[in-house]
Amino acid sequence: MDVHTAISSRASAVKLTAPGPEAQQLEAILMAGARAPDHGRLSPWRFVVLEGEKRNILANSMAEMRRRLTPAATDEDVQREGAKAMRAPTIVAVVARTKTGGKIPEIEQVVAVGAGMQNMILTAHALGFGTMWKTGQAAYEETVKTSLGLDATDHVVGYLYLGTTAVQGTPRVANLADYLIPI
């Protein structure tokens, strides 16, 4: 699939199922993330791969986060929050581990990781996999980050859900005129 076709036909999946990518395919997806442009060649991206039972680390942490942040949450609310980590056979936490005090602003490092995540999404699409880019409170909560072996100061740019598309989303139809600002 050429890059233009990948960009124009890509859509977030509504629902994913097994199988997820095999080891070689996952490596290609991760390497695409690590090939993004970044000012100063700081390589701020880090990846935490959660497959199989390892998804329970995220599920349990998300459930505990809900219980702690929402004291009125029912057991069903807590369980529903944890179940979000089971919506795909493979989840990759795509993380910006930024360096401060240098000449490269933190925002540029985070944006570089966002570019890497888009590379990963397009590569997964070209390989025939569906994707979802998820964030939510679990991307920002310190306890969730540390449960994944991350530093509290790391930025989870997104959780990349990967799998076989069970329900396809609709590609975005863009009208360039809506985005151009005349000067």
C-alpha positions in Angstrom: 0.0 0.0 0.0 1.5 3.4 -0.9 1.6 6.1 1.7 -1.2 8.3 0.1 -3.6 5.3 0.0 -2.7 4.5 3.6 -3.4 8.0 4.7 -6.6 8.5 2.7 -8.1 5.1 3.6 -7.1 4.9 7.3 -9.9 5.0 9.8 -10.0 4.2 13.5 -11.6 0.8 14.1 -14.8 0.8 16.1 -14.1 -2.7 17.4 -11.0 -4.9 17.4 -10.6 -8.6 17.9 -7.8 -11.2 17.7 -5.4 -11.8 16.2 -3.1 -8.9 16.8 0.2 -8.5 15.0 2.8 -11.3 15.2 6.2 -10.5 16.6 7.8 -9.5 13.2 4.8 -7.3 12.3 4.8 -5.6 15.8 8.5 -4.9 15.4 7.8 -3.2 12.0 5.1 -1.1 13.7 7.4 -0.1 16.6 10.3 0.7 14.2 8.0 3.0 12.2 7.4 4.9 15.4 11.1 5.2 16.0 11.7 6.6 12.5 9.7 9.8 13.1 11.4 13.1 12.7 12.6 14.7 15.9 14.5 17.9 16.4 18.0 17.2 17.9 17.7 13.4 17.4 16.7 13.0 21.0 14.6 9.9 20.3 12.0 10.7 23.0 9.8 7.7 22.2 9.4 4.8 24.5 7.0 1.8 24.0 5.3 -0.5 26.5 3.8 -3.5 24.8 0.9 -5.2 26.5 -0.3 -8.5 25.1 -2.2 -11.4 26.6 -2.1 -11.4 30.4 0.1 -8.3 30.5 -3.0 -6.3 29.5 -4.2 -7.0 33.1 -1.5 -4.7 34.4 -3.2 -1.8 32.6 -6.7 -3.1 33.4 -6.1 -3.4 37.1 -4.4 0.0 37.2 -7.3 1.6 35.3 -9.8 0.0 37.6 -8.0 1.1 40.7 -7.7 4.6 39.3 -11.5 4.8 38.8 -12.1 3.6 42.3 -9.7 6.1 43.8 -10.7 9.1 41.7 -14.4 8.5 41.8 -15.4 7.4 45.3 -19.1 7.1 44.2 -18.2 4.7 41.4 -20.0 1.4 41.5 -18.3 -2.0 41.2 -19.7 -2.1 37.7 -18.1 1.3 36.9 -14.8 0.1 38.2 -15.0 -3.1 36.2 -16.0 -1.3 33.0 -13.0 1.0 33.4 -10.6 -2.0 33.7 -12.3 -3.8 30.8 -11.1 -1.0 28.4 -7.7 -2.7 28.4 -9.2 -5.8 26.9 -10.6 -4.2 23.8 -7.6 -5.2 21.7 -5.2 -8.2 21.7 -2.2 -5.8 21.6 -1.9 -2.4 23.3 1.2 -0.2 23.0 1.6 2.6 25.4 3.3 5.2 23.2 5.3 7.5 25.5 7.4 10.7 25.4 10.3 10.6 27.7 11.4 14.2 27.4 14.7 15.8 28.2 14.5 19.2 29.9 17.1 21.9 30.2 18.4 21.6 26.7 17.7 23.6 23.6 14.9 21.4 22.3 11.5 22.5 23.9 9.5 19.7 25.6 6.6 20.3 23.2 8.7 19.5 20.2 9.7 16.2 21.8 6.1 15.3 22.6 5.0 16.2 19.0 7.8 14.0 17.7 6.3 11.1 19.6 2.9 12.0 18.1 4.4 11.8 14.7 5.9 8.5 15.6 2.4 7.2 16.7 1.0 8.3 13.3 3.7 6.3 11.6 2.8 3.3 13.7 -0.9 3.7 12.8 -0.2 3.9 9.1 2.2 0.9 9.2 -0.4 -1.2 11.1 -3.0 -0.2 8.5 -0.7 -1.1 5.6 -0.1 -4.5 7.3 -3.9 -5.1 7.5 -4.5 -4.3 11.2 -7.1 -2.0 12.7 -6.1 0.6 15.2 -7.5 2.9 17.9 -5.7 5.8 19.5 -6.9 6.1 23.1 -6.0 8.4 25.9 -8.4 9.3 28.7 -7.4 9.8 32.4 -5.3 6.6 32.2 -2.8 8.5 30.0 -2.2 11.2 32.5 -2.6 9.5 35.9 0.8 9.0 37.6 -0.2 5.6 39.3 -1.2 4.2 35.9 2.1 5.3 34.3 4.2 3.9 37.2 2.3 0.6 37.0 3.6 0.3 33.4 7.2 0.9 34.5 7.2 4.5 33.4 8.4 7.5 35.2 5.7 9.8 36.7 7.0 12.6 34.5 6.7 10.6 31.2 3.9 11.7 28.8 1.6 8.9 27.6 0.9 10.4 24.1 -1.6 7.5 23.6 -2.4 3.9 24.0 -2.3 2.3 20.5 -4.9 -0.5 20.4 -4.0 -3.0 17.7 -5.9 -6.0 16.3 -8.0 -7.3 13.6 -10.8 -5.0 12.6 -14.2 -6.4 13.7 -16.2 -3.2 13.0 -14.6 -0.7 10.6 -14.8 3.1 11.2 -15.3 5.6 8.5 -12.3 7.4 7.0 -12.4 11.1 7.7 -13.6 13.2 4.8 -11.6 16.5 4.9 -12.3 19.7 3.1 -9.1 21.6 2.9 -10.9 24.9 2.8 -12.1 24.3 6.4 -8.5 24.2 7.7 -6.8 27.0 5.7 -6.5 30.4 7.4 -6.3 33.2 4.9 -3.8 36.0 5.6 
